[in-house]
């Protein structure tokens, strides 16, 4: 993110969760969770390990090039080449746009996914350059890696959206949004009018994170807010980065913009720490624009959530919808301890005011903190006691935590009543708790 200047717009970061490893066969007696369309499932769950692998590569590039990836330096061009090679192999049409700033050549990387309405273009982007003082892994390797992995998920799913998808990685943002300004200013008026929206992601893995959403375009804003509401994660309107990132040139040109942000050098308040965790009285990112902005300067949970939120928005907003998603969220944020290798525990959610049955695509957002998630068996219990298996145990799944959203065909169940999340730890040595969970009707 660029240094502070007079404010007028908004910046970027946030999100949701990791792709769970393959589950063992479900218990025969329990109905299985319904599965979202393959393309949607791929988009909504971006593997954290893949995003972090990109960050490791960007760190290695910086280390090999005087410790940074700044405009005009070899580290920036190597970063562009790395991202471009991934996209070329995935079937994108890529183009390098050159510009000059400070006497040095800069590059924007633009990648188009084939298909979709060429008169309705949805863009998602991030700046790829760092400051000269460090590797820029949170600012803004985090946004760049998440946008890259979302683009690769589009390719893996062979997504055929209604709108045309375009992804971008901007150069020289740290010098005053130079690359994105160049791109927008050099678009013909007719081409600008085809931009249905631009989504910006700048600093989405801050080590003491907040969950901030741009409030520029109401449809884009609500898309992100609804997603986080489904995970029982509160958000705030983004203000720290107004006018300081690459959405600003697009907004100034009349393009609808939105995005996510996890905070820079502003201080987290006590209220924010109570809401999101972390440390009150400390900056969201103490390594902002510093040499310590390395791969050690990333909060995995924030990066994971925000990466999934990016994919959700790309899938949702490219689908041709003109109104934001709707739904009522019923949730429980009370912690419930899960005993190690013990009996199953439950957390209840009371659903009221609904008519008829639950939906055929009931969203079940789960946040379970656990040091070995492969030990866990997770079920949704309907009001009549029917169990819907969400997750089986797996001895090979050694990652931490279960933070994801499942889709269940619960259309045979009465909507109103007490629903329960049931969790059992079936192996020894690791422990955890249900942090929160929710249902979106």
C-alpha positions, 0 to 999 in steps of 0.5 A: 500500500502506498504511503498516506496521502490526502484521502478520498477512497478505500483499500484492501483485505480480508477473508475466510478459510482453508480447503480441507483434505480429502475425507474418509468414507462417510458413516453409512447411517448419516445423510451426506452433506450436499455438494455445491457445483464443482466450480463454486466449490473450487472457487470458495475454498482456496488452499492456504498452502498454495497461497503460502507457496506463492509467498515463499517464492516471492520471498526467495525472489526478494532474497536473491535480489537485494532483499526487495521486489521494488519498481525498477529492480530485478526483484520486481521483474522476477516477480512478474515473470513468476506470476506470468509463467503460472498464468500462461500454464493455466490457459490465460492470455497474458500481456505485459504493459510497460510504463516508465516511472522515475527513469525506470521501466515498470510493468503491469501484468494483465491476464484474461480468462477466455469466454464471458461477455466481453462487454461486461468485464469483472477485474480483480487486482493487486500491486506486485511491487514492494518498497525498497526496504523489504520483501513486501510479503504482506504489502503486497505479496499477500494480495498478489498471491491470493489473486493469483491462486484465485485465478488458478482456481478459475482455471482448475474449475474450467469456470464459464462465467457470464462476465469476462474475467480479467486479473491484474498485477500492478507495478509501482503502486508504492510510488503513487499508484503509477501502474494502475493509473497508467492502465486506466488512463490508457484505456479507451473510453469504450473499453472503460465502459465495459468494466463492470467492477474492479476488486482490489486486494492490498495487505490481506494477511496482516499479523495483527489483523482486522477485517475491513471491507470497502464501502464504495460500491454497495453490491460489491460491499454487500457481497463481501459482508454477507460472506463474512456474516455467514462465517460469523465474522464481524467486519468494519468499513475500511478507512485507513487506506482511502485513496492509497491503493489501486482501486482509486484510479478505477473509482475516479474513472467511474468504475464500481470498486470494492475490496478487502484490507487487514490493516497497516500502521493504524493501531488496533483498538480494544474493541477491535481486539475483543471482536477479532482477537489480536493485540490492542494498542499495537499496529495491525502490521508493525512491519509495514514498509519495513525490512521485517515484512517477510513470510514471518509477517503473515497471519495465516487465518486472515490470509486464509479467510481473505483468500476464500473471500476473494474467490467467493466474490469473483465467482459470485460477481461474475455470475451475472447477478445484479443484486447481492446475495441474500440470506439470514444468518443464525449463529453461535459464537460461544466457545465449546471445548472438544475433549481430546479423544473423548465424547462428542460435544455440540453447539446449538443454534436456534432458528426462528421466524422461518416458514417451511423447510430448510433450503436445499443449499443450506450454508454451514459456516464452521470455525473450529480451532484444533491442533490436528484437524484430522482427528475431528468428525463433524456433523450437523444435527437437524432439529429432529436429530438427523445427522448430516456428515460435514467432515470425517476424520483423516490420519493424514490431515495434520493441518490446524483448524477447520475453518470453512463453509459446507453446503447441505441439502436440508430440504427435508428438514423443518427450518425452525428449531434447534440445530446443532454442530456436533464435533468429536475428537477420535484420536489422542494428543491434540485438543481444540474447541468450537470457536463459532459456527452459523447457518445461512438461510 
